[in-house]
C-alpha cells in the first residue's frame, strides 16, 4: 500500500502532470486535446499520461483510434483522498485557470476537431 501512495505522490508531484490532472477534472480528454492545450509534443504528453495511469490517478479508454483519459476512481481510500486533495489545490493558480479555460465547454473541440466530441464525466466526485 505504501508503494502505491508513493507512486501516486511522485506522479502528482510534477508540474505538468498536476496540470493534466486539473484539466481532467471536468471530464475526459483525448491525448491530442491535452497536447493542444499544453502545447507540448505528443510523445511528451503520452509519457506524462502513462506515468499518471501507472500511478492509478487516471484511466484510459479507447474510442476508435483515439485514447481518452479521465480521472480514475481509486479503489483505496488513500487514492481517493489524494485525488480529492488535488481537486482542491491550485484553484487560484493562473496557469491552471488558463488550462481549464481551454478545456471547458466546447472550446477544445474548436482547437482540435480530429476527435469525437468530449463526454463530460458524470461519475461524481472521487
Secondary structure, DSSP 8 states (H G I E B T S, - for coil): -HHHHHHHHHHHTSHHHHHHHHHTSSB-EEHHHHHHHHT--HHHHHHHHHHHHHTTSEEEEEETTEEEEEE---SSHHHHHHHHHHHHTTTT-HHHHHHHHHHSTTHHHHH-TTS----B--S---
